[in-house]
Amino acid sequence: MNTPIREKLDYVPGQDGMQPGDTAQGRAVQLLSFRAGDGPLIEIQPDCTLRLERAPQSMVVSWLEGGQPMNAAIPVVEFNALIASQQLVIER
């Protein structure tokens, strides 16, 4: 009996439909609150434009806050939850 060979992915797939290295634009639909690793709580205000870059295990999110560039890597599982709860939309 032949067992199908499963291709091993070198990244964690997510609801974003993106591959590592892909970029897109997104938008915070409502207040986004998350903790990047062991760091402080990060809040992104509603209607904030986001630049998204897919990494193998996370989504790198960049935005401007008070005219200053900010960025954070969000694990794919947490990013999926933000999409599912419609707090964030990908506008490609």
C-alpha positions as CSV (number, residue, x, y, z in Angstrom):
1,M,0.0,0.0,0.0
2,N,1.4,3.4,-1.0
3,T,1.2,6.1,1.7
4,P,1.1,9.6,0.3
5,I,4.3,11.6,1.1
6,R,3.5,14.8,3.0
7,E,5.6,17.8,2.1
8,K,7.2,19.3,5.2
9,L,6.7,23.0,5.2
10,D,9.5,25.3,6.4
11,Y,7.0,27.7,7.9
12,V,3.8,27.8,9.9
13,P,0.8,28.4,7.5
14,G,-1.8,30.8,8.7
15,Q,-5.1,32.4,7.8
16,D,-3.2,35.2,6.1
17,G,-2.6,33.0,3.0
18,M,0.9,34.4,2.7
19,Q,4.3,32.8,2.3
20,P,7.5,33.9,4.1
21,G,8.8,37.0,2.4
22,D,5.4,38.1,1.2
23,T,4.2,41.6,2.1
24,A,0.8,43.2,2.3
25,Q,-1.0,46.2,3.7
26,G,-3.5,45.8,6.5
27,R,-5.6,47.9,8.8
28,A,-6.5,47.8,12.4
29,V,-10.3,47.7,12.5
30,Q,-10.5,48.1,16.2
31,L,-8.0,48.6,19.0
32,L,-5.3,45.9,18.8
33,S,-3.7,44.8,22.0
34,F,-1.0,42.1,22.2
35,R,2.2,41.4,24.0
36,A,5.3,40.9,21.8
37,G,7.2,38.1,23.7
38,D,8.0,39.1,27.3
39,G,7.8,42.8,26.4
40,P,5.2,45.4,27.2
41,L,1.6,45.4,26.1
42,I,1.4,47.0,22.6
43,E,-1.7,48.8,21.5
44,I,-2.4,49.8,17.9
45,Q,-5.2,52.3,17.4
46,P,-8.2,51.7,15.2
47,D,-7.9,52.7,11.5
48,C,-4.1,52.5,11.7
49,T,-2.5,51.4,8.4
50,L,-0.2,48.4,8.9
51,R,2.6,47.0,6.7
52,L,2.7,43.2,7.0
53,E,5.6,41.0,6.2
54,R,5.3,37.2,6.6
55,A,8.1,35.5,8.4
56,P,8.3,31.7,8.8
57,Q,6.8,31.6,12.4
58,S,5.3,35.1,12.7
59,M,3.9,38.2,11.0
60,V,6.0,41.3,11.3
61,V,3.7,44.3,11.7
62,S,5.0,47.8,11.1
63,W,3.1,51.1,11.7
64,L,3.5,54.7,12.7
65,E,2.7,55.9,16.2
66,G,3.1,59.6,16.9
67,G,5.2,59.9,13.7
68,Q,7.6,57.3,14.9
69,P,8.1,53.9,13.1
70,M,7.1,50.9,15.2
71,N,7.2,47.2,14.5
72,A,6.5,43.9,16.3
73,A,6.6,40.2,15.4
74,I,3.3,38.5,16.2
75,P,3.2,34.7,16.3
76,V,1.1,33.1,13.6
77,V,-1.4,31.7,16.2
78,E,-2.0,35.2,17.7
79,F,-2.2,36.8,14.2
80,N,-4.8,34.2,13.2
81,A,-6.9,35.2,16.3
82,L,-6.7,38.9,15.3
83,I,-8.0,38.0,11.8
84,A,-10.7,35.7,13.1
85,S,-12.0,38.3,15.6
86,Q,-12.0,40.8,12.7
87,Q,-9.8,43.2,14.7
88,L,-7.4,43.3,11.7
89,V,-8.0,43.0,8.0
90,I,-5.5,42.3,5.3
91,E,-6.0,44.7,2.3
92,R,-3.3,43.2,0.1
